[in-house]
Amino acid sequence: MSKLIKVTLTDVAKAAGLSIGGTSYALRGHPNISRATVERVRKVAAELGYKPDLRIKSLMANIRRGRRLEKGETLALVWINTPRELSGLATATREFAKNILLGVTRRAEQHGCALDQFRLFGDGLSPARLWKILVSRGISGVIFAPMDCRGSIALDWDWSPFATAVIGHTEFTPSISRSAHFHYRSVWRVLERLGREGHTRPAIILNQEVQERIHFMQTAAFITNHPNPKDAMKCVAYGTPKDFSPMEKWLRKTKPDVLIMAWQIDRQAVELIRRISPKTRKIITLEWHPQGVLSGVNLRNDELAANAVDMVVAQMHANNLGVPECPVSMLMDGIWKDAP
């Protein structure tokens, strides 16, 4: 059996006719290297089958910064519109952000990587400045946290130095790989569960803004899998956690035996629903969290975030940097959790 010969940076440098330092800079897309040279060196590296060593790459980055290596490769977690101080956010949003950070931090440590956090558009950090910081620090693995509201983001970057992934359904231009929740399947499985429990008239209250962001996956799953297809559309309502009053008339008319909420509600809201709709025997949520009062689907946002780290590290190992020709979407199921 022939031995596997590892192609080194020195091999690439010789084939490209450059110094080792110049080759390293070119592979990282350093702004001081011309675009033509960057493309030529990367082509040579690809033809030779060169794969960067994450540990060596991290060591060199730390040497350039004059720091002793304490951890492996450094990854970047980029928050888009999440403030540094979380105390002023709604409970669900605060828990969401905490779980994202927990998942990314834990998985980065498992890969032997350090983690730097950045807040794009916050603290005066523009996209251009962030790009320069990432390149100067030798950071090539970038995980984007999701926006906590409807919207999309376009970054006019040279993406070639980076392996990237976004957590959730925030739309990016250009398209990059993502780790997101399989919202359609969650609603489908919830309806199957309710059917086994004997519920025949489910209704659902969703957030219009969230549905637009996730391309109406929850709405589509509910309508498609409802036990009474002819009545399914009548059993869908849109509202917000802050204003439940418009739902009263709809609830009195619909008379569901089980109500699915897109968010958590407090005990006062539960009592209000039961007064308005006495036939509603059960209320569940599609966004379970430990501070809530409803059973439902735990989206496992920590694992969702960890999956994004895995995607970025896999790209780095394979030297798949830049905008992917075919972005990958990893969709993850939630798990059922009873009320705390």
Buried (B, 14 or more C-beta within 10 A) or exposed (E): EEEEEEBBBEBBBBBBEBEEEBBBBBBBBBBEBEEEBBEBBBEBBEEBEBEBBBEEBBBBBBEEEEEEEEBBBBBBBBBBBBEEEBEEBEBBBBBBBBBBBBBBBBBBBEBEBBBBBBBBEEEEBEBEEBBEBBBEBBBBBBBBBBBBEBEEBEBEBBBBBBBBBBBBBBBBEBEBBBBBBBBBBBBBBBBEEBBEEEBEBBBBBBBBEBBEBBEBBBBBBBBEBBBEEEEBEEBBBBBBBEEBEEBBEBBEEBEBBBBBBBBBBBEEBBEBBBEBBEEBBBBBBBBBBEEBBBBBBBBBBBBBBBBBBBBBBBBBBEBEBBBBEEBEBBBBEBEBBEBE
